Amino acid sequence: MTDNERLLWLRDLNDGLSRANDRLFKMLCHKERECVELREANANIRLERDVTDGLLGVAMDELLSRRSA
């Protein structure tokens, strides 16, 4: 292999690696956005769970107070 052929081979290899790196970077950015969305959804679900627990507690207390009255 001549120096020129080696140089062309290395350039092609570098181009392929650069394209792969770009593709992986885009995939990483997409996954990071998905993680942010999932964290936000989790926070909303926890909030809804806490509110529901509170409402259930109030309803149970009211039901128990009616039975004892």
mmCIF file of the N, C-alpha and C atoms, coordinates in Angstrom:
data_MODEL
# 
_entry.id   MODEL 
# 
loop_
_atom_site.group_PDB 
_atom_site.id 
_atom_site.type_symbol 
_atom_site.label_atom_id 
_atom_site.label_alt_id 
_atom_site.label_comp_id 
_atom_site.label_asym_id 
_atom_site.label_entity_id 
_atom_site.label_seq_id 
_atom_site.pdbx_PDB_ins_code 
_atom_site.Cartn_x 
_atom_site.Cartn_y 
_atom_site.Cartn_z 
_atom_site.occupancy 
_atom_site.B_iso_or_equiv 
_atom_site.pdbx_formal_charge 
_atom_site.auth_seq_id 
_atom_site.auth_comp_id 
_atom_site.auth_asym_id 
_atom_site.auth_atom_id 
_atom_site.pdbx_PDB_model_num 
ATOM 1   N N  . MET A 1 1  ? 0.859   -1.175 0.000  1.00 0.00 ? 1  MET A N  1 
ATOM 2   C CA . MET A 1 1  ? 0.000   0.000  0.000  1.00 0.00 ? 1  MET A CA 1 
ATOM 3   C C  . MET A 1 1  ? 0.904   1.238  0.000  1.00 0.00 ? 1  MET A C  1 
ATOM 4   N N  . THR A 1 2  ? 0.622   2.130  -0.904 1.00 0.00 ? 2  THR A N  1 
ATOM 5   C CA . THR A 1 2  ? 1.428   3.347  -0.994 1.00 0.00 ? 2  THR A CA 1 
ATOM 6   C C  . THR A 1 2  ? 0.980   4.328  0.084  1.00 0.00 ? 2  THR A C  1 
ATOM 7   N N  . ASP A 1 3  ? 1.799   5.333  0.279  1.00 0.00 ? 3  ASP A N  1 
ATOM 8   C CA . ASP A 1 3  ? 1.446   6.363  1.267  1.00 0.00 ? 3  ASP A CA 1 
ATOM 9   C C  . ASP A 1 3  ? 0.140   7.048  0.890  1.00 0.00 ? 3  ASP A C  1 
ATOM 10  N N  . ASN A 1 4  ? -0.067  7.287  -0.397 1.00 0.00 ? 4  ASN A N  1 
ATOM 11  C CA . ASN A 1 4  ? -1.289  7.952  -0.855 1.00 0.00 ? 4  ASN A CA 1 
ATOM 12  C C  . ASN A 1 4  ? -2.506  7.053  -0.610 1.00 0.00 ? 4  ASN A C  1 
ATOM 13  N N  . GLU A 1 5  ? -2.368  5.764  -0.898 1.00 0.00 ? 5  GLU A N  1 
ATOM 14  C CA . GLU A 1 5  ? -3.467  4.832  -0.646 1.00 0.00 ? 5  GLU A CA 1 
ATOM 15  C C  . GLU A 1 5  ? -3.773  4.745  0.853  1.00 0.00 ? 5  GLU A C  1 
ATOM 16  N N  . ARG A 1 6  ? -2.728  4.713  1.649  1.00 0.00 ? 6  ARG A N  1 
ATOM 17  C CA . ARG A 1 6  ? -2.902  4.656  3.100  1.00 0.00 ? 6  ARG A CA 1 
ATOM 18  C C  . ARG A 1 6  ? -3.620  5.921  3.590  1.00 0.00 ? 6  ARG A C  1 
ATOM 19  N N  . LEU A 1 7  ? -3.220  7.054  3.032  1.00 0.00 ? 7  LEU A N  1 
ATOM 20  C CA . LEU A 1 7  ? -3.841  8.323  3.407  1.00 0.00 ? 7  LEU A CA 1 
ATOM 21  C C  . LEU A 1 7  ? -5.330  8.331  3.039  1.00 0.00 ? 7  LEU A C  1 
ATOM 22  N N  . LEU A 1 8  ? -5.659  7.849  1.842  1.00 0.00 ? 8  LEU A N  1 
ATOM 23  C CA . LEU A 1 8  ? -7.062  7.782  1.419  1.00 0.00 ? 8  LEU A CA 1 
ATOM 24  C C  . LEU A 1 8  ? -7.858  6.817  2.310  1.00 0.00 ? 8  LEU A C  1 
ATOM 25  N N  . TRP A 1 9  ? -7.248  5.681  2.649  1.00 0.00 ? 9  TRP A N  1 
ATOM 26  C CA . TRP A 1 9  ? -7.911  4.710  3.510  1.00 0.00 ? 9  TRP A CA 1 
ATOM 27  C C  . TRP A 1 9  ? -8.186  5.311  4.890  1.00 0.00 ? 9  TRP A C  1 
ATOM 28  N N  . LEU A 1 10 ? -7.177  6.012  5.427  1.00 0.00 ? 10 LEU A N  1 
ATOM 29  C CA . LEU A 1 10 ? -7.344  6.642  6.737  1.00 0.00 ? 10 LEU A CA 1 
ATOM 30  C C  . LEU A 1 10 ? -8.392  7.749  6.694  1.00 0.00 ? 10 LEU A C  1 
ATOM 31  N N  . ARG A 1 11 ? -8.435  8.491  5.587  1.00 0.00 ? 11 ARG A N  1 
ATOM 32  C CA . ARG A 1 11 ? -9.445  9.544  5.454  1.00 0.00 ? 11 ARG A CA 1 
ATOM 33  C C  . ARG A 1 11 ? -10.842 8.942  5.419  1.00 0.00 ? 11 ARG A C  1 
ATOM 34  N N  . ASP A 1 12 ? -11.010 7.861  4.659  1.00 0.00 ? 12 ASP A N  1 
ATOM 35  C CA . ASP A 1 12 ? -12.313 7.181  4.602  1.00 0.00 ? 12 ASP A CA 1 
ATOM 36  C C  . ASP A 1 12 ? -12.700 6.619  5.967  1.00 0.00 ? 12 ASP A C  1 
ATOM 37  N N  . LEU A 1 13 ? -11.732 6.041  6.650  1.00 0.00 ? 13 LEU A N  1 
ATOM 38  C CA . LEU A 1 13 ? -11.986 5.514  7.987  1.00 0.00 ? 13 LEU A CA 1 
ATOM 39  C C  . LEU A 1 13 ? -12.408 6.637  8.932  1.00 0.00 ? 13 LEU A C  1 
ATOM 40  N N  . ASN A 1 14 ? -11.712 7.750  8.868  1.00 0.00 ? 14 ASN A N  1 
ATOM 41  C CA . ASN A 1 14 ? -12.034 8.914  9.699  1.00 0.00 ? 14 ASN A CA 1 
ATOM 42  C C  . ASN A 1 14 ? -13.427 9.441  9.382  1.00 0.00 ? 14 ASN A C  1 
ATOM 43  N N  . ASP A 1 15 ? -13.783 9.498  8.100  1.00 0.00 ? 15 ASP A N  1 
ATOM 44  C CA . ASP A 1 15 ? -15.121 9.957  7.713  1.00 0.00 ? 15 ASP A CA 1 
ATOM 45  C C  . ASP A 1 15 ? -16.196 9.035  8.276  1.00 0.00 ? 15 ASP A C  1 
ATOM 46  N N  . GLY A 1 16 ? -15.964 7.732  8.181  1.00 0.00 ? 16 GLY A N  1 
ATOM 47  C CA . GLY A 1 16 ? -16.927 6.771  8.718  1.00 0.00 ? 16 GLY A CA 1 
ATOM 48  C C  . GLY A 1 16 ? -17.076 6.914  10.218 1.00 0.00 ? 16 GLY A C  1 
ATOM 49  N N  . LEU A 1 17 ? -15.962 7.075  10.905 1.00 0.00 ? 17 LEU A N  1 
ATOM 50  C CA . LEU A 1 17 ? -16.011 7.249  12.358 1.00 0.00 ? 17 LEU A CA 1 
ATOM 51  C C  . LEU A 1 17 ? -16.696 8.555  12.735 1.00 0.00 ? 17 LEU A C  1 
ATOM 52  N N  . SER A 1 18 ? -16.462 9.580  11.949 1.00 0.00 ? 18 SER A N  1 
ATOM 53  C CA . SER A 1 18 ? -17.099 10.872 12.211 1.00 0.00 ? 18 SER A CA 1 
ATOM 54  C C  . SER A 1 18 ? -18.613 10.762 12.040 1.00 0.00 ? 18 SER A C  1 
ATOM 55  N N  . ARG A 1 19 ? -19.061 10.077 10.984 1.00 0.00 ? 19 ARG A N  1 
ATOM 56  C CA . ARG A 1 19 ? -20.507 9.879  10.781 1.00 0.00 ? 19 ARG A CA 1 
ATOM 57  C C  . ARG A 1 19 ? -21.110 9.052  11.917 1.00 0.00 ? 19 ARG A C  1 
ATOM 58  N N  . ALA A 1 20 ? -20.400 8.015  12.327 1.00 0.00 ? 20 ALA A N  1 
ATOM 59  C CA . ALA A 1 20 ? -20.885 7.188  13.439 1.00 0.00 ? 20 ALA A CA 1 
ATOM 60  C C  . ALA A 1 20 ? -20.964 8.012  14.716 1.00 0.00 ? 20 ALA A C  1 
ATOM 61  N N  . ASN A 1 21 ? -19.971 8.857  14.952 1.00 0.00 ? 21 ASN A N  1 
ATOM 62  C CA . ASN A 1 21 ? -19.964 9.716  16.131 1.00 0.00 ? 21 ASN A CA 1 
ATOM 63  C C  . ASN A 1 21 ? -21.147 10.678 16.111 1.00 0.00 ? 21 ASN A C  1 
ATOM 64  N N  . ASP A 1 22 ? -21.419 11.266 14.955 1.00 0.00 ? 22 ASP A N  1 
ATOM 65  C CA . ASP A 1 22 ? -22.573 12.171 14.830 1.00 0.00 ? 22 ASP A CA 1 
ATOM 66  C C  . ASP A 1 22 ? -23.875 11.436 15.114 1.00 0.00 ? 22 ASP A C  1 
ATOM 67  N N  . ARG A 1 23 ? -24.008 10.225 14.562 1.00 0.00 ? 23 ARG A N  1 
ATOM 68  C CA . ARG A 1 23 ? -25.221 9.430  14.769 1.00 0.00 ? 23 ARG A CA 1 
ATOM 69  C C  . ARG A 1 23 ? -25.392 9.100  16.247 1.00 0.00 ? 23 ARG A C  1 
ATOM 70  N N  . LEU A 1 24 ? -24.312 8.694  16.898 1.00 0.00 ? 24 LEU A N  1 
ATOM 71  C CA . LEU A 1 24 ? -24.380 8.356  18.320 1.00 0.00 ? 24 LEU A CA 1 
ATOM 72  C C  . LEU A 1 24 ? -24.705 9.578  19.171 1.00 0.00 ? 24 LEU A C  1 
ATOM 73  N N  . PHE A 1 25 ? -24.159 10.736 18.797 1.00 0.00 ? 25 PHE A N  1 
ATOM 74  C CA . PHE A 1 25 ? -24.448 11.970 19.527 1.00 0.00 ? 25 PHE A CA 1 
ATOM 75  C C  . PHE A 1 25 ? -25.930 12.324 19.424 1.00 0.00 ? 25 PHE A C  1 
ATOM 76  N N  . LYS A 1 26 ? -26.493 12.180 18.219 1.00 0.00 ? 26 LYS A N  1 
ATOM 77  C CA . LYS A 1 26 ? -27.922 12.459 18.038 1.00 0.00 ? 26 LYS A CA 1 
ATOM 78  C C  . LYS A 1 26 ? -28.767 11.490 18.850 1.00 0.00 ? 26 LYS A C  1 
ATOM 79  N N  . MET A 1 27 ? -28.365 10.221 18.884 1.00 0.00 ? 27 MET A N  1 
ATOM 80  C CA . MET A 1 27 ? -29.099 9.234  19.677 1.00 0.00 ? 27 MET A CA 1 
ATOM 81  C C  . MET A 1 27 ? -29.020 9.574  21.160 1.00 0.00 ? 27 MET A C  1 
ATOM 82  N N  . LEU A 1 28 ? -27.851 9.999  21.609 1.00 0.00 ? 28 LEU A N  1 
ATOM 83  C CA . LEU A 1 28 ? -27.679 10.375 23.014 1.00 0.00 ? 28 LEU A CA 1 
ATOM 84  C C  . LEU A 1 28 ? -28.561 11.565 23.366 1.00 0.00 ? 28 LEU A C  1 
ATOM 85  N N  . CYS A 1 29 ? -28.591 12.562 22.501 1.00 0.00 ? 29 CYS A N  1 
ATOM 86  C CA . CYS A 1 29 ? -29.442 13.736 22.749 1.00 0.00 ? 29 CYS A CA 1 
ATOM 87  C C  . CYS A 1 29 ? -30.908 13.335 22.821 1.00 0.00 ? 29 CYS A C  1 
ATOM 88  N N  . HIS A 1 30 ? -31.325 12.439 21.934 1.00 0.00 ? 30 HIS A N  1 
ATOM 89  C CA . HIS A 1 30 ? -32.711 11.967 21.943 1.00 0.00 ? 30 HIS A CA 1 
ATOM 90  C C  . HIS A 1 30 ? -33.018 11.243 23.247 1.00 0.00 ? 30 HIS A C  1 
ATOM 91  N N  . LYS A 1 31 ? -32.119 10.383 23.685 1.00 0.00 ? 31 LYS A N  1 
ATOM 92  C CA . LYS A 1 31 ? -32.333 9.642  24.932 1.00 0.00 ? 31 LYS A CA 1 
ATOM 93  C C  . LYS A 1 31 ? -32.354 10.589 26.133 1.00 0.00 ? 31 LYS A C  1 
ATOM 94  N N  . GLU A 1 32 ? -31.521 11.618 26.109 1.00 0.00 ? 32 GLU A N  1 
ATOM 95  C CA . GLU A 1 32 ? -31.520 12.591 27.206 1.00 0.00 ? 32 GLU A CA 1 
ATOM 96  C C  . GLU A 1 32 ? -32.860 13.318 27.276 1.00 0.00 ? 32 GLU A C  1 
ATOM 97  N N  . ARG A 1 33 ? -33.422 13.670 26.109 1.00 0.00 ? 33 ARG A N  1 
ATOM 98  C CA . ARG A 1 33 ? -34.744 14.318 26.086 1.00 0.00 ? 33 ARG A CA 1 
ATOM 99  C C  . ARG A 1 33 ? -35.808 13.368 26.629 1.00 0.00 ? 33 ARG A C  1 
ATOM 100 N N  . GLU A 1 34 ? -35.723 12.087 26.241 1.00 0.00 ? 34 GLU A N  1 
ATOM 101 C CA . GLU A 1 34 ? -36.674 11.102 26.762 1.00 0.00 ? 34 GLU A CA 1 
ATOM 102 C C  . GLU A 1 34 ? -36.572 10.994 28.280 1.00 0.00 ? 34 GLU A C  1 
ATOM 103 N N  . CYS A 1 35 ? -35.351 11.012 28.799 1.00 0.00 ? 35 CYS A N  1 
ATOM 104 C CA . CYS A 1 35 ? -35.156 10.921 30.255 1.00 0.00 ? 35 CYS A CA 1 
ATOM 105 C C  . CYS A 1 35 ? -35.769 12.117 30.965 1.00 0.00 ? 35 CYS A C  1 
ATOM 106 N N  . VAL A 1 36 ? -35.605 13.298 30.403 1.00 0.00 ? 36 VAL A N  1 
ATOM 107 C CA . VAL A 1 36 ? -36.200 14.500 31.001 1.00 0.00 ? 36 VAL A CA 1 
ATOM 108 C C  . VAL A 1 36 ? -37.722 14.363 31.017 1.00 0.00 ? 36 VAL A C  1 
ATOM 109 N N  . GLU A 1 37 ? -38.291 13.904 29.902 1.00 0.00 ? 37 GLU A N  1 
ATOM 110 C CA . GLU A 1 37 ? -39.741 13.735 29.835 1.00 0.00 ? 37 GLU A CA 1 
ATOM 111 C C  . GLU A 1 37 ? -40.222 12.699 30.856 1.00 0.00 ? 37 GLU A C  1 
ATOM 112 N N  . LEU A 1 38 ? -39.470 11.611 31.004 1.00 0.00 ? 38 LEU A N  1 
ATOM 113 C CA . LEU A 1 38 ? -39.849 10.583 31.965 1.00 0.00 ? 38 LEU A CA 1 
ATOM 114 C C  . LEU A 1 38 ? -39.738 11.083 33.403 1.00 0.00 ? 38 LEU A C  1 
ATOM 115 N N  . ARG A 1 39 ? -38.708 11.886 33.685 1.00 0.00 ? 39 ARG A N  1 
ATOM 116 C CA . ARG A 1 39 ? -38.579 12.457 35.037 1.00 0.00 ? 39 ARG A CA 1 
ATOM 117 C C  . ARG A 1 39 ? -39.756 13.373 35.342 1.00 0.00 ? 39 ARG A C  1 
ATOM 118 N N  . GLU A 1 40 ? -40.155 14.177 34.357 1.00 0.00 ? 40 GLU A N  1 
ATOM 119 C CA . GLU A 1 40 ? -41.293 15.074 34.551 1.00 0.00 ? 40 GLU A CA 1 
ATOM 120 C C  . GLU A 1 40 ? -42.584 14.278 34.747 1.00 0.00 ? 40 GLU A C  1 
ATOM 121 N N  . ALA A 1 41 ? -42.777 13.232 33.961 1.00 0.00 ? 41 ALA A N  1 
ATOM 122 C CA . ALA A 1 41 ? -43.965 12.392 34.110 1.00 0.00 ? 41 ALA A CA 1 
ATOM 123 C C  . ALA A 1 41 ? -43.968 11.727 35.481 1.00 0.00 ? 41 ALA A C  1 
ATOM 124 N N  . ASN A 1 42 ? -42.815 11.273 35.928 1.00 0.00 ? 42 ASN A N  1 
ATOM 125 C CA . ASN A 1 42 ? -42.704 10.655 37.256 1.00 0.00 ? 42 ASN A CA 1 
ATOM 126 C C  . ASN A 1 42 ? -43.087 11.634 38.355 1.00 0.00 ? 42 ASN A C  1 
ATOM 127 N N  . ALA A 1 43 ? -42.603 12.867 38.229 1.00 0.00 ? 43 ALA A N  1 
ATOM 128 C CA . ALA A 1 43 ? -42.922 13.889 39.231 1.00 0.00 ? 43 ALA A CA 1 
ATOM 129 C C  . ALA A 1 43 ? -44.423 14.146 39.253 1.00 0.00 ? 43 ALA A C  1 
ATOM 130 N N  . ASN A 1 44 ? -45.040 14.199 38.080 1.00 0.00 ? 44 ASN A N  1 
ATOM 131 C CA . ASN A 1 44 ? -46.489 14.414 38.014 1.00 0.00 ? 44 ASN A CA 1 
ATOM 132 C C  . ASN A 1 44 ? -47.249 13.247 38.633 1.00 0.00 ? 44 ASN A C  1 
ATOM 133 N N  . ILE A 1 45 ? -46.795 12.046 38.362 1.00 0.00 ? 45 ILE A N  1 
ATOM 134 C CA . ILE A 1 45 ? -47.458 10.865 38.931 1.00 0.00 ? 45 ILE A CA 1 
ATOM 135 C C  . ILE A 1 45 ? -47.323 10.858 40.452 1.00 0.00 ? 45 ILE A C  1 
ATOM 136 N N  . ARG A 1 46 ? -46.138 11.202 40.966 1.00 0.00 ? 46 ARG A N  1 
ATOM 137 C CA . ARG A 1 46 ? -45.956 11.250 42.423 1.00 0.00 ? 46 ARG A CA 1 
ATOM 138 C C  . ARG A 1 46 ? -46.879 12.289 43.039 1.00 0.00 ? 46 ARG A C  1 
ATOM 139 N N  . LEU A 1 47 ? -47.003 13.437 42.394 1.00 0.00 ? 47 LEU A N  1 
ATOM 140 C CA . LEU A 1 47 ? -47.888 14.486 42.897 1.00 0.00 ? 47 LEU A CA 1 
ATOM 141 C C  . LEU A 1 47 ? -49.335 14.012 42.909 1.00 0.00 ? 47 LEU A C  1 
ATOM 142 N N  . GLU A 1 48 ? -49.765 13.390 41.821 1.00 0.00 ? 48 GLU A N  1 
ATOM 143 C CA . GLU A 1 48 ? -51.136 12.882 41.760 1.00 0.00 ? 48 GLU A CA 1 
ATOM 144 C C  . GLU A 1 48 ? -51.361 11.804 42.820 1.00 0.00 ? 48 GLU A C  1 
ATOM 145 N N  . ARG A 1 49 ? -50.370 10.947 43.035 1.00 0.00 ? 49 ARG A N  1 
ATOM 146 C CA . ARG A 1 49 ? -50.483 9.906  44.056 1.00 0.00 ? 49 ARG A CA 1 
ATOM 147 C C  . ARG A 1 49 ? -50.638 10.524 45.441 1.00 0.00 ? 49 ARG A C  1 
ATOM 148 N N  . ASP A 1 50 ? -49.825 11.534 45.722 1.00 0.00 ? 50 ASP A N  1 
ATOM 149 C CA . ASP A 1 50 ? -49.893 12.177 47.036 1.00 0.00 ? 50 ASP A CA 1 
ATOM 150 C C  . ASP A 1 50 ? -51.240 12.858 47.257 1.00 0.00 ? 50 ASP A C  1 
ATOM 151 N N  . VAL A 1 51 ? -51.750 13.522 46.234 1.00 0.00 ? 51 VAL A N  1 
ATOM 152 C CA . VAL A 1 51 ? -53.055 14.178 46.343 1.00 0.00 ? 51 VAL A CA 1 
ATOM 153 C C  . VAL A 1 51 ? -54.144 13.133 46.543 1.00 0.00 ? 51 VAL A C  1 
ATOM 154 N N  . THR A 1 52 ? -54.076 12.050 45.782 1.00 0.00 ? 52 THR A N  1 
ATOM 155 C CA . THR A 1 52 ? -55.063 10.977 45.910 1.00 0.00 ? 52 THR A CA 1 
ATOM 156 C C  . THR A 1 52 ? -55.015 10.362 47.303 1.00 0.00 ? 52 THR A C  1 
ATOM 157 N N  . ASP A 1 53 ? -53.818 10.134 47.825 1.00 0.00 ? 53 ASP A N  1 
ATOM 158 C CA . ASP A 1 53 ? -53.684 9.596  49.186 1.00 0.00 ? 53 ASP A CA 1 
ATOM 159 C C  . ASP A 1 53 ? -54.328 10.530 50.206 1.00 0.00 ? 53 ASP A C  1 
ATOM 160 N N  . GLY A 1 54 ? -54.109 11.818 50.023 1.00 0.00 ? 54 GLY A N  1 
ATOM 161 C CA . GLY A 1 54 ? -54.705 12.797 50.942 1.00 0.00 ? 54 GLY A CA 1 
ATOM 162 C C  . GLY A 1 54 ? -56.218 12.785 50.872 1.00 0.00 ? 54 GLY A C  1 
ATOM 163 N N  . LEU A 1 55 ? -56.750 12.763 49.658 1.00 0.00 ? 55 LEU A N  1 
ATOM 164 C CA . LEU A 1 55 ? -58.207 12.734 49.497 1.00 0.00 ? 55 LEU A CA 1 
ATOM 165 C C  . LEU A 1 55 ? -58.797 11.449 50.056 1.00 0.00 ? 55 LEU A C  1 
ATOM 166 N N  . LEU A 1 56 ? -58.121 10.335 49.859 1.00 0.00 ? 56 LEU A N  1 
ATOM 167 C CA . LEU A 1 56 ? -58.594 9.067  50.399 1.00 0.00 ? 56 LEU A CA 1 
ATOM 168 C C  . LEU A 1 56 ? -58.596 9.106  51.928 1.00 0.00 ? 56 LEU A C  1 
ATOM 169 N N  . GLY A 1 57 ? -57.555 9.682  52.500 1.00 0.00 ? 57 GLY A N  1 
ATOM 170 C CA . GLY A 1 57 ? -57.498 9.811  53.960 1.00 0.00 ? 57 GLY A CA 1 
ATOM 171 C C  . GLY A 1 57 ? -58.639 10.642 54.495 1.00 0.00 ? 57 GLY A C  1 
ATOM 172 N N  . VAL A 1 58 ? -58.950 11.752 53.851 1.00 0.00 ? 58 VAL A N  1 
ATOM 173 C CA . VAL A 1 58 ? -60.057 12.609 54.272 1.00 0.00 ? 58 VAL A CA 1 
ATOM 174 C C  . VAL A 1 58 ? -61.379 11.849 54.162 1.00 0.00 ? 58 VAL A C  1 
ATOM 175 N N  . ALA A 1 59 ? -61.556 11.140 53.053 1.00 0.00 ? 59 ALA A N  1 
ATOM 176 C CA . ALA A 1 59 ? -62.794 10.387 52.860 1.00 0.00 ? 59 ALA A CA 1 
ATOM 177 C C  . ALA A 1 59 ? -62.942 9.294  53.908 1.00 0.00 ? 59 ALA A C  1 
ATOM 178 N N  . MET A 1 60 ? -61.858 8.612  54.225 1.00 0.00 ? 60 MET A N  1 
ATOM 179 C CA . MET A 1 60 ? -61.914 7.556  55.242 1.00 0.00 ? 60 MET A CA 1 
ATOM 180 C C  . MET A 1 60 ? -62.219 8.144  56.615 1.00 0.00 ? 60 MET A C  1 
ATOM 181 N N  . ASP A 1 61 ? -61.591 9.263  56.950 1.00 0.00 ? 61 ASP A N  1 
ATOM 182 C CA . ASP A 1 61 ? -61.867 9.916  58.228 1.00 0.00 ? 61 ASP A CA 1 
ATOM 183 C C  . ASP A 1 61 ? -63.332 10.331 58.328 1.00 0.00 ? 61 ASP A C  1 
ATOM 184 N N  . GLU A 1 62 ? -63.849 10.878 57.238 1.00 0.00 ? 62 GLU A N  1 
ATOM 185 C CA . GLU A 1 62 ? -65.252 11.313 57.236 1.00 0.00 ? 62 GLU A CA 1 
ATOM 186 C C  . GLU A 1 62 ? -66.179 10.115 57.383 1.00 0.00 ? 62 GLU A C  1 
ATOM 187 N N  . LEU A 1 63 ? -65.878 9.042  56.707 1.00 0.00 ? 63 LEU A N  1 
ATOM 188 C CA . LEU A 1 63 ? -66.701 7.838  56.807 1.00 0.00 ? 63 LEU A CA 1 
ATOM 189 C C  . LEU A 1 63 ? -66.670 7.270  58.219 1.00 0.00 ? 63 LEU A C  1 
ATOM 190 N N  . LEU A 1 64 ? -65.487 7.237  58.826 1.00 0.00 ? 64 LEU A N  1 
ATOM 191 C CA . LEU A 1 64 ? -65.376 6.727  60.192 1.00 0.00 ? 64 LEU A CA 1 
ATOM 192 C C  . LEU A 1 64 ? -66.107 7.636  61.183 1.00 0.00 ? 64 LEU A C  1 
ATOM 193 N N  . SER A 1 65 ? -66.039 8.939  60.969 1.00 0.00 ? 65 SER A N  1 
ATOM 194 C CA . SER A 1 65 ? -66.732 9.853  61.891 1.00 0.00 ? 65 SER A CA 1 
ATOM 195 C C  . SER A 1 65 ? -68.241 9.715  61.751 1.00 0.00 ? 65 SER A C  1 
ATOM 196 N N  . ARG A 1 66 ? -68.733 9.400  60.582 1.00 0.00 ? 66 ARG A N  1 
ATOM 197 C CA . ARG A 1 66 ? -70.175 9.215  60.388 1.00 0.00 ? 66 ARG A CA 1 
ATOM 198 C C  . ARG A 1 66 ? -70.634 7.930  61.085 1.00 0.00 ? 66 ARG A C  1 
ATOM 199 N N  . ARG A 1 67 ? -69.814 6.897  61.023 1.00 0.00 ? 67 ARG A N  1 
ATOM 200 C CA . ARG A 1 67 ? -70.189 5.626  61.638 1.00 0.00 ? 67 ARG A CA 1 
ATOM 201 C C  . ARG A 1 67 ? -70.207 5.731  63.164 1.00 0.00 ? 67 ARG A C  1 
ATOM 202 N N  . SER A 1 68 ? -69.278 6.492  63.694 1.00 0.00 ? 68 SER A N  1 
ATOM 203 C CA . SER A 1 68 ? -69.209 6.597  65.162 1.00 0.00 ? 68 SER A CA 1 
ATOM 204 C C  . SER A 1 68 ? -70.222 7.600  65.710 1.00 0.00 ? 68 SER A C  1 
ATOM 205 N N  . ALA A 1 69 ? -70.812 8.400  64.846 1.00 0.00 ? 69 ALA A N  1 
ATOM 206 C CA . ALA A 1 69 ? -71.780 9.406  65.318 1.00 0.00 ? 69 ALA A CA 1 
ATOM 207 C C  . ALA A 1 69 ? -73.164 8.856  65.478 1.00 0.00 ? 69 ALA A C  1 
# 
